[in-house]
Amino acid sequence: MKIGVIGTGYVGLIQAVGLASFNYEVVGIDIDSSKIEKLKKGISPLYEESLEDILKKHVNKNLIFSTDYNLLKDIDIIFLCVGTPQDKSGKANLSFLFSAVEN
Ligand SMILES: NC(=O)c1ccc[n+]([C@@H]2O[C@H](COP(=O)([O-])OP(=O)(O)OC[C@H]3O[C@@H](n4cnc5c(N)ncnc54)[C@H](O)[C@@H]3O)[C@@H](O)[C@H]2O)c1
């Protein structure tokens, strides 16, 4: 089974690396190209215990990172993990989510 994860922040990166550690084929997509370049080299932009070790073990094998949504064409399941920051009124800003769905 091939799994896509859109948004490789706190939720998405853990999700992508965790699923790859169970030997699923995983594609992680993000619009932040500097983050994606780091991830392709096995460098985690955030700290969680053991995260970078597991990332290094699976990256460029069964775990691919890209800014290219075309890599999601033959994917079975997609997890949407983009940010939904609160605005001043406390409402969630869903614009990142809608943009990801459109892409
Ligand atoms: N972090 C937590 O502990 C936590 C807990 C519970 C729920 N959540 C929810 O999970 C969701 C994700 O939170 P997070 O903390 O991982 O956010 P985050 O800000 O750490 O990561 C979001 C990622 O999405 C990327 N992104 C934004 N728009 C995109 C698009 N169109 N296509 C691809 N990538 C895009 C950003 O570049 C960023 O890397 C939010 O809805 C949040 O409320 C988070």
Ligand as a Chemical Component Dictionary entry (heavy atoms), coordinates in Angstrom:
data_LIG
# 
_chem_comp.id                   LIG 
_chem_comp.type                 NON-POLYMER 
_chem_comp.pdbx_formal_charge   0 
_chem_comp.three_letter_code    LIG 
# 
loop_
_chem_comp_atom.comp_id 
_chem_comp_atom.atom_id 
_chem_comp_atom.alt_atom_id 
_chem_comp_atom.type_symbol 
_chem_comp_atom.charge 
_chem_comp_atom.model_Cartn_x 
_chem_comp_atom.model_Cartn_y 
_chem_comp_atom.model_Cartn_z 
_chem_comp_atom.pdbx_ordinal 
LIG N1  N1  N 0  1.247  19.772 16.536 1  
LIG C1  C1  C 0  0.380  19.195 17.374 2  
LIG O1  O1  O 0  0.729  18.790 18.497 3  
LIG C2  C2  C 0  -1.053 18.987 16.957 4  
LIG C3  C3  C 0  -1.921 18.312 17.840 5  
LIG C4  C4  C 0  -3.239 18.086 17.465 6  
LIG C5  C5  C 0  -3.694 18.540 16.239 7  
LIG N2  N2  N 1  -2.856 19.211 15.409 8  
LIG C6  C6  C 0  -3.399 19.654 14.118 9  
LIG O2  O2  O 0  -2.701 18.958 13.060 10 
LIG C7  C7  C 0  -2.602 19.835 11.929 11 
LIG C8  C8  C 0  -1.133 19.997 11.544 12 
LIG O3  O3  O 0  -0.442 20.621 12.631 13 
LIG P1  P1  P 0  1.146  20.699 12.713 14 
LIG O4  O4  O 0  1.474  21.094 14.100 15 
LIG O5  O5  O -1 1.741  19.463 12.140 16 
LIG O6  O6  O 0  1.424  21.937 11.726 17 
LIG P2  P2  P 0  2.855  22.472 11.212 18 
LIG O7  O7  O 0  2.685  23.938 11.017 19 
LIG O8  O8  O 0  3.970  21.938 12.064 20 
LIG O9  O9  O 0  3.013  21.770 9.786  21 
LIG C9  C9  C 0  2.190  22.068 8.703  22 
LIG C10 C10 C 0  2.988  21.800 7.419  23 
LIG O10 O10 O 0  2.105  21.908 6.315  24 
LIG C11 C11 C 0  2.805  22.518 5.255  25 
LIG N3  N3  N 0  1.838  23.042 4.284  26 
LIG C12 C12 C 0  1.035  24.139 4.368  27 
LIG N4  N4  N 0  0.262  24.247 3.271  28 
LIG C13 C13 C 0  0.567  23.174 2.483  29 
LIG C14 C14 C 0  0.084  22.709 1.206  30 
LIG N5  N5  N 0  -0.889 23.349 0.529  31 
LIG N6  N6  N 0  0.625  21.589 0.695  32 
LIG C15 C15 C 0  1.608  20.909 1.351  33 
LIG N7  N7  N 0  2.102  21.292 2.567  34 
LIG C16 C16 C 0  1.578  22.414 3.122  35 
LIG C17 C17 C 0  3.671  23.571 5.940  36 
LIG O11 O11 O 0  4.744  23.997 5.119  37 
LIG C18 C18 C 0  4.118  22.805 7.194  38 
LIG O12 O12 O 0  5.343  22.115 6.956  39 
LIG C19 C19 C 0  -3.286 21.145 12.322 40 
LIG O13 O13 O 0  -4.632 21.098 11.925 41 
LIG C20 C20 C 0  -3.173 21.126 13.831 42 
LIG O14 O14 O 0  -4.189 21.921 14.439 43 
LIG C21 C21 C 0  -1.564 19.442 15.735 44 
# 
loop_
_chem_comp_bond.comp_id 
_chem_comp_bond.atom_id_1 
_chem_comp_bond.atom_id_2 
_chem_comp_bond.value_order 
_chem_comp_bond.pdbx_ordinal 
LIG N1  C1  SING 1  
LIG C1  O1  DOUB 2  
LIG C1  C2  SING 3  
LIG C2  C3  SING 4  
LIG C2  C21 DOUB 5  
LIG C3  C4  DOUB 6  
LIG C4  C5  SING 7  
LIG C5  N2  DOUB 8  
LIG N2  C6  SING 9  
LIG N2  C21 SING 10 
LIG C6  O2  SING 11 
LIG C6  C20 SING 12 
LIG O2  C7  SING 13 
LIG C7  C8  SING 14 
LIG C7  C19 SING 15 
LIG C8  O3  SING 16 
LIG O3  P1  SING 17 
LIG P1  O4  DOUB 18 
LIG P1  O5  SING 19 
LIG P1  O6  SING 20 
LIG O6  P2  SING 21 
LIG P2  O7  DOUB 22 
LIG P2  O8  SING 23 
LIG P2  O9  SING 24 
LIG O9  C9  SING 25 
LIG C9  C10 SING 26 
LIG C10 O10 SING 27 
LIG C10 C18 SING 28 
LIG O10 C11 SING 29 
LIG C11 N3  SING 30 
LIG C11 C17 SING 31 
LIG N3  C12 SING 32 
LIG N3  C16 SING 33 
LIG C12 N4  DOUB 34 
LIG N4  C13 SING 35 
LIG C13 C14 SING 36 
LIG C13 C16 DOUB 37 
LIG C14 N5  SING 38 
LIG C14 N6  DOUB 39 
LIG N6  C15 SING 40 
LIG C15 N7  DOUB 41 
LIG N7  C16 SING 42 
LIG C17 O11 SING 43 
LIG C17 C18 SING 44 
LIG C18 O12 SING 45 
LIG C19 O13 SING 46 
LIG C19 C20 SING 47 
LIG C20 O14 SING 48 
# 
